[in-house]
Amino acid sequence: MASWYIETDKLNEIAVSSRVRLARNLKDMPFPCRMTKEMFASLKNRVKTTIDELASEGIKLRFIEMNDVPENEVGAMVERHVISPDFAANCNNRAIAISDDESISIMIGEEDHIRIQVIVAGFNLEDAYKTADMLDTALGERLGFAYDERLGFLTECPTNIGTGLRASVMLHLPVCENNGDIASIADAAGKIGLTVRGMYGEGSKAKASLYQVSNQITLGISEKNAIKNLNVIVHQIIDREKQSRKLIDRVKIEDSVMRAFGTLKYAKLISTEEFMKLISLIKLGMNEGIIDNVNISPIRLLIEAQPFMVMRKYSVSTSVERDEARARIVGEFL
Amino acid sequence: MLCQKCGKNPATTHIKTVINGKVTEQNLCSHCATNSGYSSLGGGSISNLLASMLGQSMQLHRQKEGGTCKCCGATFADIAESGRVGCATCYSEFEEELLPYLKQIHGSVNHTGKIPGSKELVITSTTDPIAELKTKLAALVATENYEEAAVVRDEIKRLEGEK
């Protein structure tokens, strides 16, 4: 299987990706905020040994010391959603274990000792959770996770205690964003214990009209029910976006989409900001059958044209060089 | 008060910015706030928020003996200031102080999810159709899908009547 951002274009849906994250800590070690450098080394060793053991059971993960990863690649990993921006901000002493297709990534030494993340294409939280749960069981049996009968899995931040589960679905909502519905959707989601945030999670602004809807509450609700609740609201949001799309003037959308197509195809310099606006219109155009006989992968392009992804591939450094390289990549795709 | 930007909708978000010591204040509606990059989408740091919540119970804690965690050496003050718990043992050492906040954050202090060591995924799931429909109803109302919400509401009433 290819990465989520390549697979998702085959689905061509409003729901772009589904992600599940489990926060876990070893029971016999302080949480990262009170760990020494030696403790981080010991943590990484223990997790690495366990990861090596899992290989014999068919779970193949690559262990990477973050100190060995070049800066551009760290940024590119955030852009591909393999690691969190918080994890990237301070890579010292941290490590990661990832699968070949990057659908599984285990962050070691972030806010918790271990963060198991599974990301899949489209709207499929069940499969993402199943894989995360399997990994959690396999790792937990060997490492022994901090767990309390009453409070569940114990975490550094009390907002994650209990299941340690954060499930999220990334949605492409250009019309809801344009007509201002996003604010009321965010308010509504808040009322039932869910949050709506920008593409790169906590504190990030939405780009390319991509929003993440995720659960907030982790104590007193089972994994299954948290996912079920999220599924219900995500279905509602998708319906709302679909209904809103029916109400807008078709010619106006077609015009915007084709203008975006023309600019992306022929421009010589494209900034990230301009690119994100236009690629969002291309995705909308593909979903709505406005662009149909062209083989484009808007989400793959969206990820591959991110700043660090471009810098990594073309070894460019200035912003003009980057914008030129981006225009070249985009032109080749369209 | 009406939104200072569009002048149409009621202002629901108060924004105070300090740039080089100059304070400006704005009252915006949720739509204009979102467009200006504020609103719940921006989000604040959860640990900061938590730290301010926990700080309130510091006083209560000071009146008792101020202990330190026997495992990691954290004091409750450390936890309250950073919003971060030091280790697993802290949760039992400072249980009395932490429980009210866990209740405030999650609305519960009882884990109902996975139990480690059990091979099968143990889920104490509600197979209660009424609870399920109530979640659906909340989502429908939240997204202003009133027509379908009315159908679900009637279904809940019917099921409750059967009980």
Boltz contact constraints between the chains, C-beta under 6 A:
constraints:
  - contact:
      token1: [A, 27]
      token2: [B, 88]
      max_distance: 6.0
  - contact:
      token1: [A, 30]
      token2: [B, 72]
      max_distance: 6.0
  - contact:
      token1: [A, 30]
      token2: [B, 86]
      max_distance: 6.0
  - contact:
      token1: [A, 30]
      token2: [B, 87]
      max_distance: 6.0
  - contact:
      token1: [A, 31]
      token2: [B, 87]
      max_distance: 6.0
  - contact:
      token1: [A, 33]
      token2: [B, 84]
      max_distance: 6.0
  - contact:
      token1: [A, 34]
      token2: [B, 72]
      max_distance: 6.0
  - contact:
      token1: [A, 34]
      token2: [B, 86]
      max_distance: 6.0
  - contact:
      token1: [A, 133]
      token2: [B, 121]
      max_distance: 6.0
  - contact:
      token1: [A, 140]
      token2: [B, 116]
      max_distance: 6.0
  - contact:
      token1: [A, 145]
      token2: [B, 116]
      max_distance: 6.0
  - contact:
      token1: [A, 146]
      token2: [B, 88]
      max_distance: 6.0
  - contact:
      token1: [A, 147]
      token2: [B, 116]
      max_distance: 6.0
  - contact:
      token1: [A, 151]
      token2: [B, 111]
      max_distance: 6.0
  - contact:
      token1: [A, 152]
      token2: [B, 111]
      max_distance: 6.0
  - contact:
      token1: [A, 152]
      token2: [B, 113]
      max_distance: 6.0
  - contact:
      token1: [A, 154]
      token2: [B, 88]
      max_distance: 6.0
  - contact:
      token1: [A, 154]
      token2: [B, 91]
      max_distance: 6.0
  - contact:
      token1: [A, 156]
      token2: [B, 84]
      max_distance: 6.0
  - contact:
      token1: [A, 156]
      token2: [B, 85]
      max_distance: 6.0
  - contact:
      token1: [A, 157]
      token2: [B, 47]
      max_distance: 6.0
  - contact:
      token1: [A, 158]
      token2: [B, 102]
      max_distance: 6.0
  - contact:
      token1: [A, 159]
      token2: [B, 46]
      max_distance: 6.0
  - contact:
      token1: [A, 159]
      token2: [B, 105]
      max_distance: 6.0
  - contact:
      token1: [A, 162]
      token2: [B, 111]
      max_distance: 6.0
  - contact:
      token1: [A, 163]
      token2: [B, 113]
      max_distance: 6.0
  - contact:
      token1: [A, 180]
      token2: [B, 31]
      max_distance: 6.0
  - contact:
      token1: [A, 183]
      token2: [B, 30]
      max_distance: 6.0
  - contact:
      token1: [A, 183]
      token2: [B, 31]
      max_distance: 6.0
  - contact:
      token1: [A, 183]
      token2: [B, 34]
      max_distance: 6.0
  - contact:
      token1: [A, 183]
      token2: [B, 39]
      max_distance: 6.0
  - contact:
      token1: [A, 186]
      token2: [B, 40]
      max_distance: 6.0
  - contact:
      token1: [A, 186]
      token2: [B, 41]
      max_distance: 6.0
  - contact:
      token1: [A, 188]
      token2: [B, 142]
      max_distance: 6.0
  - contact:
      token1: [A, 188]
      token2: [B, 143]
      max_distance: 6.0
  - contact:
      token1: [A, 191]
      token2: [B, 142]
      max_distance: 6.0
  - contact:
      token1: [A, 192]
      token2: [B, 138]
      max_distance: 6.0
  - contact:
      token1: [A, 197]
      token2: [B, 41]
      max_distance: 6.0
  - contact:
      token1: [A, 202]
      token2: [B, 43]
      max_distance: 6.0
  - contact:
      token1: [A, 203]
      token2: [B, 43]
      max_distance: 6.0
  - contact:
      token1: [A, 217]
      token2: [B, 106]
      max_distance: 6.0
  - contact:
      token1: [A, 219]
      token2: [B, 106]
      max_distance: 6.0
  - contact:
      token1: [A, 219]
      token2: [B, 108]
      max_distance: 6.0
  - contact:
      token1: [A, 220]
      token2: [B, 106]
      max_distance: 6.0
  - contact:
      token1: [A, 220]
      token2: [B, 108]
      max_distance: 6.0
  - contact:
      token1: [A, 220]
      token2: [B, 110]
      max_distance: 6.0
  - contact:
      token1: [A, 222]
      token2: [B, 112]
      max_distance: 6.0
  - contact:
      token1: [A, 222]
      token2: [B, 113]
      max_distance: 6.0
  - contact:
      token1: [A, 222]
      token2: [B, 123]
      max_distance: 6.0
  - contact:
      token1: [A, 222]
      token2: [B, 124]
      max_distance: 6.0
  - contact:
      token1: [A, 222]
      token2: [B, 125]
      max_distance: 6.0
  - contact:
      token1: [A, 223]
      token2: [B, 113]
      max_distance: 6.0
  - contact:
      token1: [A, 224]
      token2: [B, 123]
      max_distance: 6.0
  - contact:
      token1: [A, 224]
      token2: [B, 125]
      max_distance: 6.0
  - contact:
      token1: [A, 229]
      token2: [B, 135]
      max_distance: 6.0
  - contact:
      token1: [A, 232]
      token2: [B, 135]
      max_distance: 6.0
  - contact:
      token1: [A, 232]
      token2: [B, 136]
      max_distance: 6.0
  - contact:
      token1: [A, 232]
      token2: [B, 139]
      max_distance: 6.0
  - contact:
      token1: [A, 233]
      token2: [B, 139]
      max_distance: 6.0
  - contact:
      token1: [A, 236]
      token2: [B, 139]
      max_distance: 6.0
  - contact:
      token1: [A, 236]
      token2: [B, 143]
      max_distance: 6.0
  - contact:
      token1: [A, 240]
      token2: [B, 143]
      max_distance: 6.0
